[in-house]
Amino acid sequence: MLSQQDLTYSAKQPRPEPDEVDYAQRDFVNLVATIFLLVLALCVSWTVRAVTDQERQLRCVESGRRDCVQIATPPQGMRALR
């Protein structure tokens, strides 16, 4: 518990002046943090999408279907040129 002397001593001390804030540095740090969070969000989004696609393909294969993955084929006109 604080005594009366402690309170009067702290009241007599001058308040320290606030340091000047370097707003340019704060803006830079905030920009870097925002970019990092955006990249992290994109990575998480890509990972979730990849896992979801893989689970969808796995369910398709486990159900016994054979057309789970589309195979790229040339357009109809390109086959006639062969």
Helices and strands as residue ranges (DSSP letters): H 4-12, H 23-62, H 76-80
